[in-house]
Amino acid sequence: MRIDLHTHTLLSDGALLPIELARRAAVMEHEAIAFTDHASMSNIERVIREAKKDAELASEWGIEVLAGCELTHIPAAKMDSMVAAARRAGAEIIVVHGETVSEPVEKGTNHAAVNNPDVDILAHPGFITLEDAQAAADNGVVLEITSRPSHGVTNGHVAAVARKVDARMVVNTDTHAPGDLITVERAMLVAMGAGLSREEAELCVNRMPRDIIRRIRGR
């Protein structure tokens, strides 16, 4: 069953209520999903508080929902304080919006994120450096392989660099609309399209998201 740990709802720039997105995921036989709406100091408490309400409601359908956030366009120098703020606000999962080539993310964002062990996932990290991939491996920050076309153009680079240092990877969708959710089979294609073997893809698609959830639940 599919697990997706990077999605957006109309609490930020997504198309659906959190409960609507959870329902779509449940119907597509997702085992778990994370609400990770874009957040900064202006909205972080509201986003997490409201997401938690629908996460609890969705449990009626047998899908596990984590309520968290994607820290987006945070000044690199303020990353640690924003990660701490997210935890205080009750974020179960923290994703950081990485240095994608499709947006003007501040240089140094990847570096700040991978050096904070309280970050769970660095999303679409663009042309991440070998040094930062090593820091991700050392600090348990998982690097994202994404099915979102605008961010996914560097998937091959991310996978190649991650493999060199044995950094962990996970396949997410960065869903903004219901049609963005994908099946396990599609996620496998995304991973193998990034240059991973079938065995490596299986690890990223199935084992890694479960490991992330176990880590979160064990805090």
C-alpha positions in Angstrom: 0.0 0.0 0.0 1.1 3.5 -0.8 2.5 6.0 1.7 2.9 9.7 0.7 4.7 12.1 3.1 4.5 15.4 1.2 1.1 16.8 0.3 -0.7 20.2 0.3 -4.3 21.2 1.0 -6.2 24.4 0.8 -4.7 25.3 4.1 -1.9 26.6 1.8 -1.9 26.3 -2.0 -3.6 22.9 -2.5 -7.0 22.3 -4.0 -8.8 20.2 -1.4 -9.7 20.4 2.3 -7.4 18.1 4.3 -10.3 15.6 4.9 -11.0 15.6 1.1 -7.4 14.7 0.3 -7.4 12.0 3.0 -10.5 10.5 1.5 -9.0 10.5 -2.0 -5.9 8.8 -0.6 -7.9 6.2 1.3 -9.9 5.3 -1.8 -6.6 4.9 -3.7 -5.5 2.4 -0.9 -2.9 4.6 0.8 -1.8 3.2 4.1 -0.7 6.7 5.3 -0.4 10.3 4.2 1.1 13.5 5.6 -0.5 16.9 5.4 2.6 19.2 4.9 1.2 22.5 3.9 3.5 25.4 3.2 4.3 27.2 6.4 6.4 30.1 7.8 6.1 32.2 10.9 2.9 33.8 9.6 0.8 30.7 9.5 2.6 27.7 11.2 0.4 27.4 14.3 -2.9 27.7 12.3 -1.8 25.2 9.6 -0.8 22.5 12.0 -3.7 23.0 14.4 -6.3 22.8 11.6 -4.6 19.9 9.9 -4.7 17.9 13.1 -8.4 18.1 13.3 -8.9 16.4 9.9 -6.1 14.0 10.5 -8.0 12.7 13.5 -11.3 12.5 11.6 -9.7 10.6 8.7 -8.7 7.8 11.0 -12.3 6.5 10.7 -11.3 5.2 7.2 -8.3 3.3 8.4 -5.7 5.6 7.0 -2.9 7.0 9.1 -2.5 10.7 8.7 0.4 12.8 10.0 -0.1 16.5 10.5 3.0 18.6 9.8 4.3 21.3 7.5 6.7 22.2 4.7 8.8 25.0 5.9 9.0 27.1 2.7 11.4 29.9 1.6 12.7 30.2 5.1 15.9 32.3 5.4 18.6 29.8 5.8 19.9 31.6 8.9 16.5 31.2 10.6 16.0 27.5 9.7 16.8 26.1 13.1 14.5 28.5 14.9 11.6 27.7 12.5 12.1 24.0 12.9 11.9 24.4 16.6 8.7 26.6 16.1 7.2 23.8 14.1 7.8 21.3 16.8 6.3 23.6 19.4 3.3 24.0 17.2 2.8 20.2 17.3 4.2 19.2 13.9 4.5 15.5 13.7 6.5 15.6 10.5 8.7 18.5 9.2 9.5 18.8 5.6 11.8 21.6 4.3 11.3 23.1 0.9 14.7 22.4 -0.7 16.6 24.3 -3.4 14.5 23.2 -6.4 15.6 24.6 -9.7 12.1 25.8 -10.4 11.9 28.4 -7.6 14.3 31.1 -6.3 15.0 29.3 -3.0 17.8 30.9 -1.0 21.2 29.2 -1.4 22.1 27.6 1.8 18.6 26.2 2.5 19.7 22.6 1.8 22.7 23.0 4.0 20.7 24.4 6.9 18.1 21.7 6.6 20.4 18.6 6.4 22.4 19.8 9.4 19.3 19.8 11.6 18.4 16.3 12.8 14.9 17.4 13.7 14.1 17.8 9.9 12.4 14.6 8.6 12.6 15.2 4.8 14.4 17.6 2.6 12.0 18.0 -0.4 13.1 18.4 -4.0 16.7 19.5 -3.1 17.7 20.3 -6.7 21.5 20.2 -7.3 22.3 19.1 -3.8 26.0 18.9 -3.1 27.9 15.8 -2.0 28.7 17.5 1.2 25.1 18.3 2.0 24.0 14.8 1.0 26.6 13.4 3.5 25.2 15.7 6.2 21.8 14.3 5.4 23.0 10.8 5.8 24.8 11.6 9.1 21.8 13.4 10.6 19.0 11.1 9.4 17.4 13.6 7.1 15.7 11.8 4.2 16.1 13.2 0.6 13.1 13.3 -1.6 12.7 11.9 -5.1 9.5 13.7 -6.4 6.9 12.9 -8.9 6.1 16.6 -9.4 7.4 17.5 -12.8 8.6 21.0 -12.1 10.8 19.8 -9.2 11.6 16.4 -10.6 14.0 17.4 -13.3 16.9 16.9 -10.9 15.7 13.6 -9.5 18.6 11.8 -11.3 21.2 14.1 -9.7 19.6 13.7 -6.2 19.6 9.9 -6.6 23.2 9.7 -7.9 24.6 11.9 -5.1 22.6 10.2 -2.4 23.9 6.8 -3.5 27.5 7.9 -3.2 27.1 8.6 0.6 24.3 6.2 1.4 21.8 8.9 2.2 18.3 7.7 2.5 15.6 8.6 -0.1 11.9 8.6 -0.3 9.4 9.0 -3.1 6.7 11.7 -2.5 4.3 13.5 -4.8 4.2 17.0 -3.4 0.5 16.7 -4.2 -1.5 20.0 -4.7 -4.5 18.5 -6.5 -6.3 15.1 -6.3 -4.8 14.0 -9.7 -1.3 14.3 -8.2 -1.7 11.3 -6.0 0.0 8.2 -7.5 0.0 4.5 -7.1 2.8 2.3 -5.8 3.5 1.2 -9.3 3.8 4.8 -10.5 6.1 5.7 -7.6 8.3 2.8 -8.5 8.6 4.2 -12.1 9.5 7.6 -10.7 12.3 6.0 -8.6 13.7 3.9 -11.4 13.4 6.8 -13.8 15.8 8.6 -11.4 18.3 5.8 -12.0 17.6 3.6 -9.1 17.5 -0.2 -9.4 14.3 -2.0 -8.7 15.6 -3.0 -5.3 16.6 0.5 -4.5 13.3 1.8 -5.7 11.5 -0.7 -3.5 13.4 0.6 -0.5 12.5 4.3 -1.3 8.8 3.6 -2.1 7.9 1.1 0.5 10.4 0.6 3.3 11.7 4.1 3.9 8.3 5.9 4.4 7.4 3.2 7.0 10.8 3.8 8.7 10.1 7.5 8.8 6.7 7.0 10.4 8.2 4.6 13.0 10.8 7.2 13.9 8.1 9.8 14.3 5.9 7.6 16.4 8.9 6.7 18.6 9.7 10.3 19.6 
